[in-house]
Structures are given as structure tokens and as C-alpha cells.
Amino acid sequence: MSIPKPGGGERLLGIPTVVDRFIQQAVMQELQRQWDASFSDNSYGFRPGRSAHQAVKQAQDYIGSGYHWVVDLDLEKFFDRVNHDVLMSRIAKRVTDKRALSLIRRFLNAGVMEAGLVRPVTEGTPQGGPLSPLLSNVLLDDFDKELEKRGLKFVRYADDCNIYVKSERAGRRVMEGLTHWLSRKLKLKVNAKKSAVAQPETRKFLGYSFRRGRKVRCVVSPDAVKRFKVRVRELTGRNTGRSLEQLIQPLKRYLMGWKSYYGMNEWPSIMRELNGWIRRRLRSVLWKQWKTGSKRYKELRRRDVRKDLAARTVGSSHKQWRISNSPALSIALPNQLFIKLGLPEL
């Protein structure tokens, strides 16, 4: 099966059977026991006791220390392009049991089912199982060690790697050198279109961007805000005929999860604007559902809107999004009502 990627395109998943998942989990735990302690302190993805929030905080600290340029490396289709021989050679340095090595190789070679047919796999690590994330760290550990050897300030979360330097010139030199190193040593290609040497404010890292002033602040990235709005629109489809209570229910879990992940945001106006946008979205949905002029007038009057204001609003030529921000809709569907019905605040 496949899932959409945030940046566009699709990511193939190799979902293991229950037995295969159990075996992969056992292998993963043993490999993790052998490797994790030796992984770089700058590697945060898929490791016990480490998180994306810690990675973002480390990046923020680097920027605050004067590293005002970032080498944002995008490894082209990383999980789909992992060279099996290169990866297995790394694993064989510590795993001597031939049966275990054979098992890992078989996992790597497992096919992916598309349209009911199994497609053979000759490169990449099948995503969807518990072993794949650890194998990505095993392969990229050599990369981490190379960055440390060069004395570079970096943060890596799985295949998402940012390197912080003090000048654009230094960044371009680092980008060129690492692009060649990755191709030569790990058979990995840097996506030139998505990679960049830039100031951190213009890039995103794990859903966050940064703003510099008297201090460096973490902020929700513009792309994350766009994806948030797309998802809220999906959860509140206009032509559903649901009540306000029914519209809010599926939103609750998503909003709480989103709020938890983006709790590091240090730009309060972003959250205020999104809270206002969510309420306006819900008002717009209900206005659309009320459909006819008579129904809309009746609903506004039932919700304590004056006769003249209700009549003007119903007779307005404005589109529903404009009307959703009108005084009449704010009276009929006040902020307090959303709070009473359990709509979370970001």
C-alpha cells in the first residue's frame, strides 16, 4: 500500500504479517541493544528517550549560538534507495550470526504489493515494519561520524538532516563535499531541488521554522499551517448535514494531537489566528448547510440575532466565507458556544 507524502508524491509501505512483525521486533530490539549507545548524540529519530522536540531544540540552540546558515540536506527517496549491500556490510561489522544476517537480508528483499501483485524489491528498506527505522540509523551512523569528524554542528532525525554553519560560503562548501561523500560512500543521492544553503528562517525542520530577534524563537512552519487547514477542511466537509456537536467531535482528537506536537511554538499569534480560523470554518459550514434564505433567517433569529441584522445577512450577496465573519454569525455562533461544546483551543 502507499500513503501520501507531505511534500507530494507517495510513499510505499511494506506492512508485515503478524508473525513477521513479531520477528522484526525481536531483531530490532537486539540490534538496538548493540548499536544505540554508539549512535551520535546528534541523532534523534526512532531512538529510545529521544524525540523530534529535542531535535528542534538542538537546532534552535545552534542558531542562537551564531550559526545563522543551514545546510538543509534532502536525501532523495531515502527509504526507497537504500543500497542493500552497503547496509548489510555495516550490519555485518557487529552481527556475526549468519542466520540473523540472512533474516535481515530476506526482510530487505521482501516485495511490495501493488494492485494485488507483488513487486520485487532490490533496494530500499520497506517502511511500515519495526525494523526499518533502526536500519536507517545504522546506515546513516557513518554519515553522523563523518560530520563529527569534520567538526560540524548538525541535527539529524531519520533522513532529515540540518547542518549549521556561520556563513553562506561555508555552507556551500559543506553541501558540495557531503553530496560527493554520500554518493561515494553510501550510494545515496542528495535531492538538489529540495536541498539548500539558506538562513534558517526560510526553511523548515520537523514542522518548525525559526525567527530571530533578541532571541531565536520556534514557530510553526507555514507548510505545517497549510497542511493543518487542509486536514481541518477534510474533517469538516460542508455537505455532511451534521450538527455543530457532530462537526466538533472528529476535530477534537486531531486538534489535541496537533497542539501537543506544536507545543514548542513561541509565536502566540499563530495559534490565535488558527483558533479564529477554525471557528470561522465551522460557522461557514453551518451557513452552507442551512441552504435556503428562510432556513438561514430562522436559524439566526432562533439564536438571538435581531430581525434587521438577520434579514440583511440573509439578503447579502457576499459569499459564505465572507459571511462567516459577519456580526450575525458571531452572535448566532459565539466563541463561548464552541468552548461549551468542547472545541479545544490551540
KELUM-933134 format. One record per residue: residue in three letters; x, y, z of N, C-alpha, C in turn; residue number from 1. Coordinates in steps of 0.05 Angstrom, whole numbers. Layout:
BEGIN
ATOM  res     n.u     n.v     n.w    ca.u    ca.v    ca.w     c.u     c.v     c.w    n
ATOM  Ala       X       Y       Z       X       Y       Z       X       Y       Z  NUM
...
This chain:
BEGIN
ATOM  res     n.u     n.v     n.w    ca.u    ca.v    ca.w     c.u     c.v     c.w    n
ATOM  Met      17     -24       0       0       0       0      18      25       0    1
ATOM  Ser       6      48      -5      21      73      -5       5      94      10    2
ATOM  Ile      20     114      20       8     137      33      19     162      21    3
ATOM  Pro       4     184      21      14     209      10      36     221      27    4
ATOM  Lys      57     233      15      79     246      29      72     275      32    5
ATOM  Pro      80     288      55      74     316      59      83     334      36    6
ATOM  Gly     106     327      24     118     344       3     108     337     -24    7
ATOM  Gly      89     319     -26      79     309     -52      89     282     -58    8
ATOM  Gly      75     268     -76      83     241     -83      72     221     -63    9
ATOM  Glu      80     195     -67      70     174     -49      93     159     -38   10
ATOM  Arg      89     148     -13     109     131      -1      98     103       1   11
ATOM  Leu     113      83     -10     104      56      -9     110      44      19   12
ATOM  Leu      90      29      29      93      16      54      94     -15      50   13
ATOM  Gly     111     -28      66     111     -57      66     101     -66      93   14
ATOM  Ile      75     -72      95      63     -79     120      68    -109     126   15
ATOM  Pro      83    -116     147      89    -144     152      65    -159     164   16
ATOM  Thr      65    -185     162      45    -201     175      50    -201     205   17
ATOM  Val      31    -211     220      34    -211     250      60    -226     258   18
ATOM  Val      65    -249     246      88    -265     253     114    -250     245   19
ATOM  Asp     114    -239     220     137    -224     211     143    -200     229   20
ATOM  Arg     121    -186     237     125    -163     255     137    -172     281   21
ATOM  Phe     128    -194     292     139    -204     317     169    -210     314   22
ATOM  Ile     177    -223     292     205    -229     287     221    -204     283   23
ATOM  Gln     211    -185     268     225    -160     263     229    -145     290   24
ATOM  Gln     209    -145     307     211    -132     332     233    -144     349   25
ATOM  Ala     235    -170     349     256    -184     364     284    -177     353   26
ATOM  Val     287    -177     327     312    -170     314     319    -141     320   27
ATOM  Met     299    -123     318     303     -95     323     313     -90     352   28
ATOM  Gln     302    -103     371     310     -99     399     339    -108     403   29
ATOM  Glu     347    -130     391     374    -139     394     394    -120     380   30
ATOM  Leu     387    -112     356     405     -93     342     407     -66     356   31
ATOM  Gln     384     -58     367     384     -32     381     402     -34     406   32
ATOM  Arg     401     -57     419     418     -61     443     447     -58     436   33
ATOM  Gln     455     -68     412     482     -68     404     491     -40     394   34
ATOM  Trp     473     -26     381     481      -2     366     475      25     381   35
ATOM  Asp     452      26     395     442      52     403     462      69     419   36
ATOM  Ala     476      56     437     495      71     454     517      84     439   37
ATOM  Ser     523      74     415     545      85     399     536     105     378   38
ATOM  Phe     509     108     375     499     127     356     506     156     366   39
ATOM  Ser     507     174     347     514     202     353     493     215     371   40
ATOM  Asp     503     233     389     485     248     406     468     267     389   41
ATOM  Asn     475     272     364     460     290     347     439     275     330   42
ATOM  Ser     436     250     335     416     233     321     392     229     339   43
ATOM  Tyr     368     238     331     345     238     348     322     220     339   44
ATOM  Gly     322     211     314     299     196     304     298     167     311   45
ATOM  Phe     275     158     320     270     129     325     290     118     345   46
ATOM  Arg     295     133     367     313     123     387     300     126     414   47
ATOM  Pro     304     107     432     292     108     459     300     134     474   48
ATOM  Gly     281     147     486     287     171     502     293     196     486   49
ATOM  Arg     290     194     459     296     218     443     271     225     426   50
ATOM  Ser     269     250     419     245     259     406     250     281     385   51
ATOM  Ala     230     287     369     231     308     350     234     335     364   52
ATOM  His     221     338     387     223     363     402     252     369     411   53
ATOM  Gln     266     348     419     294     351     427     311     360     403   54
ATOM  Ala     305     348     380     320     355     356     315     385     348   55
ATOM  Val     290     394     350     284     422     344     298     440     364   56
ATOM  Lys     298     433     389     311     449     410     341     451     404   57
ATOM  Gln     354     429     396     382     430     390     387     449     366   58
ATOM  Ala     370     447     346     373     466     323     371     495     332   59
ATOM  Gln     351     500     349     347     527     360     372     537     375   60
ATOM  Asp     384     519     390     408     527     405     431     534     387   61
ATOM  Tyr     434     518     366     456     524     347     452     552     334   62
ATOM  Ile     428     557     326     422     583     313     427     606     333   63
ATOM  Gly     419     601     358     423     621     379     452     626     386   64
ATOM  Ser     469     606     379     498     608     384     513     621     362   65
ATOM  Gly     499     631     342     512     645     320     515     630     294   66
ATOM  Tyr     504     606     293     505     591     268     480     598     251   67
ATOM  His     482     619     236     459     631     223     455     622     195   68
ATOM  Trp     468     601     186     463     589     160     460     559     163   69
ATOM  Val     441     548     148     435     520     150     440     506     123   70
ATOM  Val     453     483     124     455     465     101     432     445     105   71
ATOM  Asp     411     449      90     387     432      92     389     410      71   72
ATOM  Leu     396     386      80     401     363      62     376     347      59   73
ATOM  Asp     367     342      35     345     324      29     356     300      14   74
ATOM  Leu     355     277      26     364     252      13     342     242      -5   75
ATOM  Glu     347     241     -31     326     234     -50     315     206     -46   76
ATOM  Lys     289     205     -39     275     179     -36     292     160     -19   77
ATOM  Phe     300     170       4     320     155      21     311     126      26   78
ATOM  Phe     287     123      38     279      96      46     275      77      22   79
ATOM  Asp     271      89      -2     267      73     -26     294      67     -40   80
ATOM  Arg     315      81     -32     340      79     -47     363      68     -31   81
ATOM  Val     358      59      -7     380      47       9     392      24      -6   82
ATOM  Asn     419      24      -9     433       3     -22     436     -21      -3   83
ATOM  His     425     -44     -10     425     -67       8     453     -76      15   84
ATOM  Asp     471     -77      -4     498     -86       1     513     -68      20   85
ATOM  Val     510     -42      16     523     -22      34     512     -25      62   86
ATOM  Leu     486     -28      65     474     -31      91     483     -57     104   87
ATOM  Met     482     -79      90     489    -105     101     519    -105     109   88
ATOM  Ser     536     -91      95     564     -91     103     567     -77     129   89
ATOM  Arg     551     -56     135     552     -43     161     542     -61     183   90
ATOM  Ile     520     -75     178     508     -93     198     528    -116     204   91
ATOM  Ala     541    -126     184     559    -149     187     583    -142     204   92
ATOM  Lys     589    -117     209     611    -109     226     606    -117     255   93
ATOM  Arg     581    -119     262     574    -126     290     558    -151     293   94
ATOM  Val     544    -159     272     527    -183     273     543    -205     259   95
ATOM  Thr     551    -226     273     566    -247     261     549    -272     255   96
ATOM  Asp     526    -274     268     508    -297     264     497    -296     235   97
ATOM  Lys     504    -317     220     496    -317     192     466    -320     188   98
ATOM  Arg     453    -333     208     424    -336     206     410    -309     210   99
ATOM  Ala     421    -293     228     409    -266     232     414    -248     208  100
ATOM  Leu     437    -250     196     443    -234     173     425    -242     149  101
ATOM  Ser     420    -269     147     403    -278     126     374    -269     130  102
ATOM  Leu     366    -268     155     339    -259     162     335    -229     154  103
ATOM  Ile     355    -213     161     353    -185     154     353    -181     124  104
ATOM  Arg     370    -196     110     371    -194      81     344    -201      69  105
ATOM  Arg     331    -222      79     305    -230      69     284    -208      74  106
ATOM  Phe     286    -195      97     268    -173     103     272    -151      83  107
ATOM  Leu     297    -144      76     302    -123      57     292    -130      29  108
ATOM  Asn     293    -156      22     285    -164      -5     255    -170      -7  109
ATOM  Ala     241    -168      15     212    -173      14     199    -154      -6  110
ATOM  Gly     181    -165     -22     168    -149     -43     147    -130     -32  111
ATOM  Val     138    -112     -48     116     -94     -41      92    -100     -59  112
ATOM  Met      69    -102     -47      45    -109     -63      32     -84     -74  113
ATOM  Glu      29     -83    -101      15     -61    -114      -6     -73    -132  114
ATOM  Ala     -31     -63    -129     -53     -72    -145     -56    -103    -145  115
ATOM  Gly     -51    -114    -121     -54    -143    -118     -31    -160    -128  116
ATOM  Leu     -10    -147    -138      13    -162    -148      38    -154    -131  117
ATOM  Val      55    -174    -126      79    -169    -111     101    -160    -129  118
ATOM  Arg     112    -136    -123     134    -125    -139     160    -130    -124  119
ATOM  Pro     180    -143    -137     206    -149    -124     220    -122    -116  120
ATOM  Val     235    -124     -95     250    -100     -85     279    -106     -85  121
ATOM  Thr     295     -90     -98     324     -94    -100     339     -72     -85  122
ATOM  Glu     325     -52     -76     338     -31     -59     317     -19     -41  123
ATOM  Gly     326      -5     -20     307       8      -2     301     -10      22  124
ATOM  Thr     290       3      43     281     -12      67     251      -9      68  125
ATOM  Pro     236     -31      68     207     -29      68     196     -15      93  126
ATOM  Gln     183       7      89     172      22     112     145       9     120  127
ATOM  Gly     139      12     146     115       0     156     120     -21     177  128
ATOM  Gly     145     -31     178     153     -51     198     171     -38     220  129
ATOM  Pro     175     -52     242     190     -40     264     220     -39     259  130
ATOM  Leu     230     -54     240     259     -56     236     270     -33     218  131
ATOM  Ser     254     -24     200     264      -4     180     276      21     192  132
ATOM  Pro     263      34     212     275      58     223     302      54     235  133
ATOM  Leu     306      31     249     332      26     261     353      22     239  134
ATOM  Leu     346       8     218     365       3     196     374      29     183  135
ATOM  Ser     355      49     182     363      75     171     383      88     188  136
ATOM  Asn     381      85     215     401      97     233     427      83     231  137
ATOM  Val     427      56     227     452      41     224     467      51     200  138
ATOM  Leu     453      54     177     466      63     153     477      92     156  139
ATOM  Leu     460     110     167     468     138     169     487     144     192  140
ATOM  Asp     493     124     209     512     128     230     539     135     219  141
ATOM  Asp     547     123     197     572     130     184     573     160     176  142
ATOM  Phe     550     169     167     547     197     159     550     215     183  143
ATOM  Asp     537     208     205     539     223     230     569     225     239  144
ATOM  Lys     582     202     238     610     202     247     628     220     229  145
ATOM  Glu     621     220     203     636     238     184     631     267     191  146
ATOM  Leu     607     274     198     600     302     205     615     309     231  147
ATOM  Glu     616     291     250     630     296     275     660     299     270  148
ATOM  Lys     671     282     253     699     283     245     706     310     233  149
ATOM  Arg     688     322     218     693     348     206     687     371     225  150
ATOM  Gly     678     365     249     673     386     269     648     402     263  151
ATOM  Leu     628     391     250     604     405     242     582     404     263  152
ATOM  Lys     567     425     265     543     426     282     519     416     267  153
ATOM  Phe     507     394     275     485     383     259     464     371     277  154
ATOM  Val     441     367     266     419     353     278     407     335     257  155
ATOM  Arg     403     309     265     391     291     246     368     276     259  156
ATOM  Tyr     345     275     244     322     259     253     315     241     229  157
ATOM  Ala     323     216     231     320     197     209     335     208     185  158
ATOM  Asp     321     212     162     335     222     138     333     253     136  159
ATOM  Asp     323     266     156     321     295     156     345     307     171  160
ATOM  Cys     364     318     157     389     328     169     393     357     163  161
ATOM  Asn     398     373     184     406     401     181     433     405     194  162
ATOM  Ile     451     419     179     478     425     188     480     455     190  163
ATOM  Tyr     490     465     213     490     494     218     519     505     217  164
ATOM  Val     522     526     201     548     539     197     545     569     200  165
ATOM  Lys     567     583     199     567     612     205     567     630     180  166
ATOM  Ser     569     618     156     569     635     132     558     619     109  167
ATOM  Glu     548     634      89     538     621      65     560     606      50  168
ATOM  Arg     584     618      50     606     606      36     613     579      48  169
ATOM  Ala     614     578      75     620     553      89     598     533      83  170
ATOM  Gly     573     542      82     551     524      76     553     511      48  171
ATOM  Arg     560     527      29     563     516       1     586     496      -1  172
ATOM  Arg     607     502      14     630     483      14     621     457      27  173
ATOM  Val     607     458      49     597     434      63     578     419      45  174
ATOM  Met     559     433      33     540     419      15     553     404      -7  175
ATOM  Glu     573     416     -20     587     403     -42     602     379     -32  176
ATOM  Gly     617     382     -10     633     360       0     616     336       9  177
ATOM  Leu     594     342      23     577     320      33     561     306      11  178
ATOM  Thr     553     321      -9     539     309     -32     557     288     -45  179
ATOM  His     582     294     -49     601     275     -61     606     251     -42  180
ATOM  Trp     608     257     -16     614     236       4     590     216       5  181
ATOM  Leu     566     226       6     543     209       8     540     191     -17  182
ATOM  Ser     546     202     -40     544     186     -65     566     165     -66  183
ATOM  Arg     590     172     -57     612     154     -59     612     132     -38  184
ATOM  Lys     605     140     -13     607     121       9     582     105      15  185
ATOM  Leu     559     118      12     533     105      19     515     101      -5  186
ATOM  Lys     523     109     -28     507     106     -53     480     121     -50  187
ATOM  Leu     480     143     -37     456     159     -33     458     185     -49  188
ATOM  Lys     435     194     -59     435     218     -75     421     241     -61  189
ATOM  Val     434     265     -61     422     289     -49     403     301     -70  190
ATOM  Asn     379     306     -62     359     319     -80     365     349     -81  191
ATOM  Ala     378     357    -103     387     385    -106     363     405    -106  192
ATOM  Lys     340     397    -116     317     415    -117     306     421     -89  193
ATOM  Lys     307     401     -71     296     405     -45     316     413     -24  194
ATOM  Ser     342     409     -30     363     417     -11     371     446     -16  195
ATOM  Ala     383     458       5     390     486       2     410     495      23  196
ATOM  Val     425     515      17     441     530      36     427     556      40  197
ATOM  Ala     416     561      64     399     584      68     399     593      97  198
ATOM  Gln     386     615     103     383     623     131     359     607     142  199
ATOM  Pro     361     599     167     341     580     179     313     591     178  200
ATOM  Glu     309     617     178     282     629     177     267     621     152  201
ATOM  Thr     282     615     131     269     609     105     264     579     101  202
ATOM  Arg     272     562     120     270     533     117     252     522     140  203
ATOM  Lys     245     497     137     230     484     159     246     459     168  204
ATOM  Phe     242     452     193     255     429     204     235     415     223  205
ATOM  Leu     227     391     215     208     375     231     182     391     237  206
ATOM  Gly     173     406     217     148     421     221     151     449     233  207
ATOM  Tyr     175     456     241     180     482     254     198     499     236  208
ATOM  Ser     195     525     239     214     545     228     224     561     252  209
ATOM  Phe     242     580     246     254     596     268     253     625     260  210
ATOM  Arg     250     642     281     251     671     277     271     683     296  211
ATOM  Arg     288     700     284     309     712     300     302     741     308  212
ATOM  Gly     307     748     333     304     775     343     323     777     366  213
ATOM  Arg     314     786     388     331     786     412     338     758     420  214
ATOM  Lys     320     740     413     325     711     418     314     696     394  215
ATOM  Val     322     671     391     313     654     370     287     640     379  216
ATOM  Arg     266     643     364     240     631     372     233     608     352  217
ATOM  Cys     221     587     364     210     565     348     182     573     339  218
ATOM  Val     175     570     314     148     576     305     138     554     286  219
ATOM  Val     112     550     286     100     531     267     107     540     239  220
ATOM  Ser     116     521     223     124     529     195      99     535     178  221
ATOM  Pro     102     552     158      79     558     140      68     532     127  222
ATOM  Asp      85     514     120      76     489     107      59     473     127  223
ATOM  Ala      67     473     152      51     458     172      24     471     176  224
ATOM  Val      22     497     175      -3     511     177     -21     504     153  225
ATOM  Lys     -10     503     129     -25     496     105     -37     468     108  226
ATOM  Arg     -20     449     117     -29     421     120     -51     419     141  227
ATOM  Phe     -48     435     162     -68     436     184     -95     444     172  228
ATOM  Lys     -95     465     157    -121     475     146    -133     455     126  229
ATOM  Val    -116     441     111    -127     421      93    -140     399     108  230
ATOM  Arg    -128     390     130    -139     368     146    -165     377     160  231
ATOM  Val    -165     401     170    -190     411     183    -213     412     163  232
ATOM  Arg    -207     421     139    -228     421     118    -238     393     112  233
ATOM  Glu    -220     374     112    -228     346     107    -246     336     129  234
ATOM  Leu    -240     343     154    -255     334     177    -282     348     180  235
ATOM  Thr    -285     370     166    -310     386     169    -322     391     141  236
ATOM  Gly    -324     370     125    -336     372      99    -363     387     100  237
ATOM  Arg    -367     405      81    -390     422      83    -417     408      78  238
ATOM  Asn    -417     388      61    -443     376      53    -449     351      69  239
ATOM  Thr    -444     352      95    -448     328     111    -475     328     126  240
ATOM  Gly    -487     351     130    -512     352     144    -509     347     174  241
ATOM  Arg    -485     350     185    -481     344     213    -486     369     230  242
ATOM  Ser    -494     364     255    -497     386     274    -470     396     282  243
ATOM  Leu    -471     419     296    -445     431     306    -431     412     324  244
ATOM  Glu    -446     398     342    -434     379     360    -420     356     345  245
ATOM  Gln    -434     347     324    -423     325     308    -398     334     291  246
ATOM  Leu    -398     360     284    -375     370     269    -350     372     287  247
ATOM  Ile    -355     379     312    -333     384     331    -320     357     340  248
ATOM  Gln    -336     336     342    -325     311     353    -300     301     339  249
ATOM  Pro    -300     298     312    -276     287     299    -253     307     300  250
ATOM  Leu    -259     332     305    -237     352     306    -221     350     332  251
ATOM  Lys    -234     341     353    -222     342     380    -195     327     381  252
ATOM  Arg    -195     302     372    -171     286     374    -149     298     357  253
ATOM  Tyr    -156     307     332    -136     318     315    -124     344     327  254
ATOM  Leu    -141     361     337    -131     386     348    -114     382     373  255
ATOM  Met    -121     363     390    -105     357     414     -78     346     406  256
ATOM  Gly     -77     328     386     -52     317     377     -34     338     365  257
ATOM  Trp     -46     355     348     -31     376     335     -20     396     356  258
ATOM  Lys     -37     403     375     -29     421     396      -5     410     412  259
ATOM  Ser      -6     384     417      16     371     432      42     373     417  260
ATOM  Tyr      41     367     391      66     367     376      77     395     373  261
ATOM  Tyr      59     414     368      68     442     363      68     459     388  262
ATOM  Gly      70     446     411      71     460     436      96     476     440  263
ATOM  Met     116     472     424     141     488     426     138     515     412  264
ATOM  Asn     116     519     398     112     545     384     115     568     403  265
ATOM  Glu     131     588     396     136     611     412     126     637     399  266
ATOM  Trp     107     634     381      95     657     367      65     655     371  267
ATOM  Pro      54     665     394      26     661     401       6     669     380  268
ATOM  Ser      12     689     364      -7     699     344     -15     677     324  269
ATOM  Ile       4     658     319      -3     637     300     -26     620     311  270
ATOM  Met     -25     613     336     -46     597     349     -72     613     350  271
ATOM  Arg     -70     639     357     -94     655     359    -108     656     331  272
ATOM  Glu     -92     661     311    -104     662     284    -116     636     275  273
ATOM  Leu    -104     614     282    -115     588     275    -140     582     291  274
ATOM  Asn    -141     590     317    -166     586     332    -189     601     319  275
ATOM  Gly    -183     626     311    -204     642     298    -212     630     271  276
ATOM  Trp    -192     619     257    -198     607     231    -216     582     234  277
ATOM  Ile    -211     566     254    -226     541     259    -255     549     264  278
ATOM  Arg    -260     568     282    -287     576     288    -301     588     264  279
ATOM  Arg    -286     603     248    -298     614     224    -304     592     204  280
ATOM  Arg    -288     572     202    -293     549     185    -319     535     193  281
ATOM  Leu    -323     531     219    -347     517     229    -372     534     223  282
ATOM  Arg    -369     561     227    -392     578     220    -399     577     190  283
ATOM  Ser    -378     576     174    -382     574     145    -396     548     137  284
ATOM  Val    -388     526     150    -400     500     144    -430     501     151  285
ATOM  Leu    -437     511     174    -465     512     182    -481     530     164  286
ATOM  Trp    -470     553     157    -484     571     139    -490     557     112  287
ATOM  Lys    -471     542     103    -476     527      78    -498     506      82  288
ATOM  Gln    -498     493     105    -518     472     110    -546     483     112  289
ATOM  Trp    -548     508     122    -575     519     125    -588     525      98  290
ATOM  Lys    -572     528      77    -581     529      49    -600     552      41  291
ATOM  Thr    -625     550      48    -645     569      38    -646     594      55  292
ATOM  Gly    -656     616      43    -658     641      58    -676     639      82  293
ATOM  Ser    -698     625      79    -717     622     101    -705     606     124  294
ATOM  Lys    -690     585     118    -677     569     138    -656     585     152  295
ATOM  Arg    -640     601     137    -619     617     149    -631     638     168  296
ATOM  Tyr    -652     651     158    -665     672     175    -676     659     201  297
ATOM  Lys    -688     636     198    -700     623     222    -678     616     242  298
ATOM  Glu    -655     605     232    -633     597     250    -621     621     264  299
ATOM  Leu    -618     643     249    -606     667     261    -625     679     283  300
ATOM  Arg    -650     680     277    -669     690     297    -671     672     321  301
ATOM  Arg    -670     646     316    -670     627     339    -646     630     357  302
ATOM  Arg    -625     642     346    -600     645     361    -596     674     369  303
ATOM  Asp    -618     688     373    -617     715     385    -605     737     367  304
ATOM  Val    -606     734     341    -598     755     323    -622     773     317  305
ATOM  Arg    -618     799     319    -640     818     314    -652     814     286  306
ATOM  Lys    -678     821     283    -692     817     258    -678     831     235  307
ATOM  Asp    -671     857     239    -659     872     217    -632     862     209  308
ATOM  Leu    -616     854     229    -589     843     223    -591     816     209  309
ATOM  Ala    -610     800     218    -615     773     206    -623     777     177  310
ATOM  Ala    -641     795     172    -651     800     144    -629     810     126  311
ATOM  Arg    -612     829     136    -590     839     120    -570     817     113  312
ATOM  Thr    -565     801     133    -545     779     129    -555     759     108  313
ATOM  Val    -580     751     111    -591     732      92    -592     743      64  314
ATOM  Gly    -598     769      62    -600     781      36    -574     790      24  315
ATOM  Ser    -552     786      38    -526     795      29    -517     779       4  316
ATOM  Ser    -503     793     -14    -492     779     -38    -465     768     -33  317
ATOM  His    -454     771      -9    -427     761      -3    -427     730      -3  318
ATOM  Lys    -404     719      -9    -400     690      -8    -400     681      22  319
ATOM  Gln    -403     655      25    -407     644      52    -382     648      70  320
ATOM  Trp    -358     649      58    -334     653      75    -334     681      86  321
ATOM  Arg    -342     701      70    -344     728      79    -365     730     101  322
ATOM  Ile    -388     718      97    -410     719     116    -402     705     142  323
ATOM  Ser    -386     685     140    -378     670     165    -364     688     185  324
ATOM  Asn    -354     711     176    -341     730     193    -358     754     200  325
ATOM  Ser    -384     752     194    -403     774     198    -412     776     227  326
ATOM  Pro    -421     799     236    -432     803     263    -454     783     269  327
ATOM  Ala    -472     778     250    -494     760     255    -485     731     262  328
ATOM  Leu    -466     721     247    -456     694     252    -440     693     279  329
ATOM  Ser    -427     715     286    -412     716     311    -432     716     335  330
ATOM  Ile    -455     728     331    -475     728     352    -489     701     353  331
ATOM  Ala    -496     690     330    -510     664     329    -492     641     339  332
ATOM  Leu    -467     642     332    -448     621     339    -424     633     353  333
ATOM  Pro    -428     642     378    -406     656     392    -383     638     401  334
ATOM  Asn    -361     650     407    -338     634     416    -344     617     440  335
ATOM  Gln    -360     628     458    -367     613     483    -382     587     476  336
ATOM  Leu    -397     587     455    -412     562     447    -392     540     439  337
ATOM  Phe    -372     547     424    -352     527     416    -337     516     440  338
ATOM  Ile    -331     534     459    -318     525     484    -336     505     499  339
ATOM  Lys    -361     513     502    -381     496     516    -383     468     503  340
ATOM  Leu    -381     467     477    -384     442     463    -358     426     462  341
ATOM  Gly    -337     436     474    -312     421     477    -292     425     455  342
ATOM  Leu    -295     446     439    -275     451     418    -249     460     431  343
ATOM  Pro    -227     445     428    -202     452     441    -190     478     430  344
ATOM  Glu    -177     493     448    -162     517     440    -133     508     434  345
ATOM  Leu    -121     518     413     -93     512     407     -74     528     425  346
